[in-house]
Amino acid sequence: MKNIIHLMHKEFIQTLRDKRMIAIIAILPFVQLIILGYAANIDIKNISLVVCDNDRTQNSYDLISAFINSGYFTLIKNVDSPKLIDEEINKGNASVGLIIQNDFTRNILSNNQATIQIIADGSDANSANYGLGYAKQIVNLYSNSLFQKKTMKSGINVKFAKINPIPRVWFNPELKSSNYMIPGILALILMITTMGLASLGIVREKEIGTLEQLIVTPIKRFELIIGKLIPFIIFGFIQIIIVITIARLWFEVPLRGNLFTLFFLSGLYILTTLGLGLLVSSFSKTQQQAMLTSIFFIILPFMYLSGFAFPIDNMPKFIQYTTYLIPLKYYLIIVRSIFLKGNTLFQLWKEALFLLIFGITILLISIKTFNKRLD
């Protein structure tokens, strides 16, 4: 029993002497709880809506107001033609489109069936399902309210044809969740493996003392860093090939975009993850510290705030602003757009630019920090 107590005492002292471990034990639960408390919201609300109202009457205005006042939709734009709705959805600016035909009110007044078209972005199967469901519910409630008004006005049950919502799903007509999730899993695998391998590989050399031996050789610092990181870049591209092959042949996920575009933009993303791995290795003395730091301070927050696990639109505004600093967010947009929408580099230039800026900035900071730690 004494031996166990002595070992426990030793472990407590050893752990508490390490400021990094104290931060992980004391600060981490607070940070994770704050992030999860605000970000972990599986209710789908604030769905971005674009409207084409060709009727432009009080009835069409009331229907649009019903969508906005429901709390489930946020109107981002009014357009003049259905083609512009398709463009907004294709760009990722809107998740749902509403088209009201120019005979909408005329059909209601003549007791004919009025139809509206609801277009959903199927590249996010979960949001599309919720969006279509909410839209149909709102249309049915509005239709029933019209029936009640007519009945109250005439004093008798009048003949009334309900409004018929016609759904149309883009990019993923069957609304298969695998088509949405698997490209996202590719992004997650790349981040975990490239960042993890880079940080653990460098820290392992610190532990066994070979890194110090390399430093005293004629090898220059930048040559050392490049030589250490290039293999992980190659491993990352190998993983992309493996995931694409399994996604296409096993899960039958469509790849509508250009393969070269996917590889090129994935390279920008890998620069960012390797930079993060190098940064983690700079502040870690052991592989255990590197692993815990990577998981709890980078991987989990990135998963929560990138849109991989929870819709960004549901998060509070100040959390949404934080997501602009998450590189995974931009790569998720890229990889899902290339797989399901067939978007080109020209259409994804904003996300590509953000990844390039993040990649260069993080890599430069990591190299500078790494050099300081070696001095």
Secondary structure as UniProt FT lines:
FT   HELIX           2..17
FT   HELIX           19..22
FT   HELIX           23..27
FT   HELIX           28..39
FT   STRAND          47..53
FT   HELIX           58..69
FT   STRAND          73..79
FT   HELIX           82..91
FT   STRAND          96..100
FT   TURN            102..103
FT   HELIX           104..109
FT   TURN            110..111
FT   STRAND          115..121
FT   TURN            122..123
FT   HELIX           125..154
FT   STRAND          164..170
FT   TURN            173..174
FT   HELIX           177..208
FT   HELIX           210..215
FT   HELIX           221..249
FT   HELIX           259..282
FT   HELIX           287..293
FT   HELIX           294..299
FT   HELIX           300..305
FT   HELIX           312..314
FT   HELIX           317..322
FT   HELIX           323..325
FT   HELIX           327..336
FT   HELIX           337..341
FT   TURN            345..348
FT   HELIX           349..374
//
